[in-house]
C-alpha cells in the first residue's frame, strides 16, 4: 500500500476520499483478523501505517467540514446585516 499524503487527499473529491477510507478500513480489518488468528504479518509496521493514513483522511474530512461551517456562518452574518 502506497502512503497517501495530506496534500494528495486534499486534491481528491469527496467520493474518492470515501472510497480510499473504506479500502483502508477493510485492509486494517483483514490485517487484524489475520493477526488474531495466529498468522504472522509480513510487515509488522503495516497496522501503524494504516492507522495513520486513516487518521490523515479523517483530518482532511474534518477540515472540509469546518471550512463549510465557517462559510455558512459568514453567510448568516451577512444576511443579518441586510
N, C-alpha and C positions, 0 to 999 in steps of 0.2 A: 504494500500500500504506500502510495506516494504521500508525502506530507503536504498539506494544503496550508498556504499562508493566509493570514487575515486579509491581506490585500486581494488575493485571488477570490476569497469568499465575498468580499465587498463588491467585486465585479460580477458576481453571479446574480441571476434573477431569483426571485423567491422560490420558484419551482425547483430550480437546480439545488438550492440550499436545502430544501426539504428532502429531496432525493438523496443527496450526499449524507445528510444527517441520518436518514433511515438506513442507508447502507452501512454507515459506521456503527450504528447501534446493533444491527444484525451481526456484523463481524465481531463485535465485542461479545455479544451473547454466545456466538459459536465458540469463541476462544475460551470463555469462562466455562461453558459446558464441557469442553474437551478437558480443561484443567481439572474440573471437579470429578470427572470420570476417571481420573488417574492417568490421563495421557500427558505426554511431555510436549511442551511447546518448543517449536524450532527457534523462536525468538522471544525470550522471556520479557523483553522490554516492549513488546508489541502492545500489551494491555495499557501500559502507561502512555504510549503514543496515541492510542485510540481515545483514551480519556481526554487527553489534551486537545486532540482535534475536535472532539465533540464539544468541549468547553469553548473552544475558539469559535465554532459555528454558533453556539448559543449566545456568545458575547456579541457577535455581529448582529444576530437577530434582535437582541435587546437594544443595541444602539439604534437600529432602524425604528423600533417601536418608540423609543424616546424621542427620536427626531420627528416622527409623525405627530406625537403628542405635543411637542413643542410648537410645531406648525399649527396644529389645531388651536392651541391656547392663544397663539398670536392672532389668528383669525377671529376668535371670540372677542379678544380685546379690541380689535379694530371695529367689530360690529357694535360694541358697546359705545364707542365714540360717536357713531353715526346717529 
